[in-house]
Amino acid sequence: MIEAAVSAGIAVIAAAAAVANRLHTRINSLDTRVDKVELYAAQTYLPRTDFNTAVTELREHMVRIEGKLDRFISEYPRQ
C-alpha cells in the first residue's frame, strides 16, 4: 500500500513539474514575442516633433494651393 502511495506521489510531482516546465516555456516564448513587438515599435516610431513638422509643411502647401485656386477662380468668372 505504501509503495502505491509513493508511486502516486512521485507521479503527481512529475506531472506538476511537467506542467510547470511547459508553462515556463510558454511564458518565455510570449516574453520573447513581446520584446520583438517592442523593438519593432521603437524602430518604426515617429516622434511627435517630426509628425508636427510634416503636418505643418502639409498645411503650408495646402494654403498655397488654396491661394492659387482662389486666384484662378477670381480671374476666370463664371459665364
N, C-alpha and C positions, 0 to 999 in steps of 0.2 A: 504494500500500500504506500509506503514511504517512497519507494522507487518511482511509482506513478506520479506522486505529487512533485517530486524533484524534477522528473522529466517534463511535467506540465509547466512547472515554474520556469525551467530553462527555455521551454518553447515560447512562453509568454514574454520572457525577457528578450529572446531573439527576435520575436515579432515586433516588439516595441522598438528595438534597436533598428530593425529594417525600416520601419515606418519613419522613425526619427531621421535616419540617413537619407531616405527618399525626400522627406520634407526639406531637409537641409540643402540637398541638391537643387530642388525646385526654387528655393529662396535665393540661392546663389545665382541660378540662371536668370531669375527675374531681376535681381540686382544688376547683373551684367547688362541686361537689355535696357534697364532704366538709365544706366550710365551711358550707353550708346545714344539714347534719345537726348539726354542732357548735353552730350558732346556735340551732337548734330545741331541742336538748338543754339548752342553757344557759337558754333562756327557760322551759322547762317543768320544770326541775329542782326537786325538792323537797328542801330542806335537811334534814339528819338531825335537827336540833333540832325543826323543825316536825313531822316524822314521829313523833318520840318524844313530843311533846306530844299529838298526835292519838291515838296508841296509849294513852297514859296516861289521857286522857279516856274513851276507849272502855272501858278496863278498869274505871274508876270507875263507869261506867254499868252495866256487866255485874255488878259486885259489888252494886250497889243492886238490880238486877233479881233476882239470886240471893237476896238477903235477903228481898225481897218474896215470892218463890216459897216460900222456906223458912217464912216466917210463915203464908202461905196454907195450905201443906200441914199445918203443925202445928195450925192452928185447925180444919181440917176432916179429921179422921182417916178412914181407910177404914172401910167398913162390912162 
